[in-house]
């Protein structure tokens, strides 16, 4: 039986990001992935949008994590050469009955510190997107797009540069925990203890 300081199960974008942060903090980290490649489940179906943080309830963990995470993600992308663009986005009111909702969403986004949101008239929005027909819009300049597979590869490389390890084709079948240790039972019958 092998012993490891920290084990992360799953090599999608969240697992790799958690493992990378743990390795940055000086932890010995191993990532176990049941498939033969990283990011083949939920992460493979990502919309590849870097969200600004408008939609979550103000003060919620989701809102705080989205806003802080967005800044950290842009910085990581710059430092590690991950393809991304801060393209911005328009959130539109398709008719005048939706303008009150649009203004409420902008207030919520401002309360969440979502980043320099602006209400645009229909004409201002059409200057940005000539084919758009709307009654008004919110412009969110900090929304972006990212190549999620390149992000996962960069996270994997950064983890390994910090001494972390990725083990593919290693499915955890169950976890046995006590107050002093945790054992991961692998599908092949092997054990790993943390």
C-alpha positions in Angstrom: 0.0 0.0 0.0 1.3 3.4 -1.0 0.9 6.5 1.2 0.3 10.0 -0.2 -0.2 13.4 1.4 -3.0 14.6 -0.8 -5.1 12.8 -3.4 -7.5 14.5 -5.8 -9.9 12.2 -7.6 -10.7 13.4 -11.2 -8.6 15.2 -13.7 -11.2 17.6 -15.1 -10.6 21.4 -14.9 -11.8 21.6 -11.2 -9.7 18.6 -10.1 -6.6 19.9 -11.9 -7.1 23.4 -10.5 -7.5 22.1 -7.0 -4.4 19.9 -7.3 -2.4 22.8 -8.7 -3.4 25.1 -5.9 -2.6 22.4 -3.3 0.8 21.9 -4.9 1.4 25.7 -4.9 0.9 25.5 -1.1 3.6 22.9 -0.8 1.5 19.8 -0.6 2.5 16.5 -2.2 -0.4 15.9 -4.6 -1.5 13.0 -6.7 -4.4 13.2 -9.2 -6.2 10.0 -10.0 -8.2 9.9 -13.2 -10.3 6.9 -14.2 -10.1 7.6 -18.0 -7.0 7.5 -20.2 -7.0 11.3 -20.8 -7.7 14.4 -18.8 -11.0 16.4 -19.0 -13.1 13.8 -20.8 -16.4 14.2 -18.9 -18.0 17.5 -17.8 -14.9 19.6 -18.7 -15.1 18.3 -22.3 -18.5 19.9 -22.6 -17.6 23.3 -21.2 -19.1 26.4 -22.8 -15.6 27.9 -22.5 -17.0 31.2 -21.1 -15.2 33.2 -18.4 -18.2 34.5 -16.5 -18.3 38.0 -15.0 -20.4 37.1 -11.9 -23.7 38.9 -12.6 -26.3 36.2 -12.1 -25.6 34.8 -8.6 -27.2 36.1 -5.5 -25.2 39.0 -4.0 -22.9 37.8 -1.2 -23.3 34.2 -2.1 -20.3 31.9 -2.3 -20.9 31.5 -6.0 -20.9 35.2 -6.6 -17.7 35.8 -4.6 -15.9 32.8 -6.1 -16.9 33.8 -9.7 -15.6 37.3 -9.4 -12.4 36.4 -7.6 -11.9 33.3 -9.8 -12.3 35.3 -13.0 -9.4 37.5 -12.1 -7.3 34.6 -11.0 -8.1 32.7 -14.2 -7.2 35.7 -16.5 -3.8 36.0 -14.6 -3.2 32.2 -14.9 -3.9 32.3 -18.6 -1.5 35.2 -19.1 1.3 33.6 -17.1 0.9 30.1 -18.7 0.1 31.1 -22.3 -3.5 29.7 -22.3 -5.5 31.0 -25.3 -8.2 33.3 -24.0 -9.8 36.6 -24.9 -11.7 39.1 -22.8 -14.3 39.7 -25.4 -17.2 41.1 -23.3 -20.8 40.3 -23.8 -24.2 41.9 -24.2 -27.2 40.8 -22.1 -30.2 42.1 -24.0 -33.8 43.2 -23.3 -35.6 42.0 -26.4 -38.5 44.5 -25.7 -39.3 47.4 -23.4 -41.1 45.1 -20.9 -37.7 43.5 -20.0 -35.9 46.8 -19.3 -36.7 46.8 -15.6 -35.2 43.3 -15.3 -32.2 44.5 -17.2 -31.6 47.3 -14.7 -32.2 45.0 -11.7 -29.6 42.6 -13.2 -27.1 45.4 -13.6 -27.6 46.5 -9.9 -27.0 42.9 -8.8 -23.9 42.7 -11.0 -22.6 46.0 -9.6 -23.3 44.7 -6.0 -21.3 41.5 -6.9 -18.4 43.7 -8.3 -18.8 42.0 -11.7 -16.8 44.7 -13.3 -17.6 47.9 -15.1 -21.1 47.0 -16.3 -22.8 49.6 -18.5 -26.4 49.9 -19.6 -26.6 50.6 -23.3 -29.4 52.0 -25.4 -30.6 50.0 -28.3 -28.6 52.2 -30.7 -25.4 51.8 -28.5 -25.8 48.0 -28.5 -26.3 47.9 -32.3 -23.0 49.8 -32.7 -21.3 46.8 -31.1 -23.5 44.2 -32.9 -25.2 45.7 -36.0 -27.6 42.8 -36.5 -29.0 43.0 -33.0 -32.5 44.2 -32.4 -33.3 45.0 -28.8 -34.7 47.6 -26.4 -31.5 47.9 -24.5 -28.6 45.9 -23.1 -26.0 45.5 -20.4 -22.4 45.4 -21.6 -20.2 43.2 -19.5 -16.6 43.9 -20.5 -14.9 41.4 -18.2 -16.7 38.3 -19.7 -14.4 36.3 -21.8 -13.7 33.0 -23.7 -11.0 30.4 -23.1 -9.7 27.3 -24.6 -10.6 24.9 -21.8 -8.4 22.0 -23.1 -5.4 24.2 -23.2 -6.3 25.4 -19.7 -6.3 21.8 -18.4 -3.0 21.0 -20.1 -1.5 24.1 -18.5 -2.8 23.1 -15.1 -1.4 19.6 -15.5 2.0 21.0 -16.5 2.0 23.5 -13.6 1.1 20.8 -11.2 3.9 18.5 -12.4 6.3 21.4 -12.3 5.5 21.7 -8.6 6.2 18.0 -8.1 2.6 16.8 -8.4 1.7 13.6 -10.2 -1.2 12.6 -12.5 -2.1 9.0 -12.8 -4.4 8.1 -15.7 -6.6 4.9 -16.0 -6.9 4.7 -12.1 -10.4 4.4 -11.0 -11.2 4.7 -7.3 -13.9 2.2 -6.4 -14.4 3.2 -2.8 -13.1 5.3 0.0 -12.6 4.0 3.6 -12.2 6.7 6.1 -11.3 6.8 9.8 -10.4 9.6 12.2 -6.7 9.1 11.5 -6.4 8.2 7.8 -8.3 7.7 4.5 -7.8 4.7 2.2 -8.7 4.7 -1.4 -9.5 1.3 -2.9 -8.7 1.2 -6.5 -10.7 -0.8 -9.1 -7.6 -2.9 -9.8 -7.5 -4.0 -6.2 -4.7 -1.6 -5.1 -4.9 0.7 -2.1 -3.7 4.2 -1.5 -3.6 5.8 1.9 -3.7 9.5 2.8 
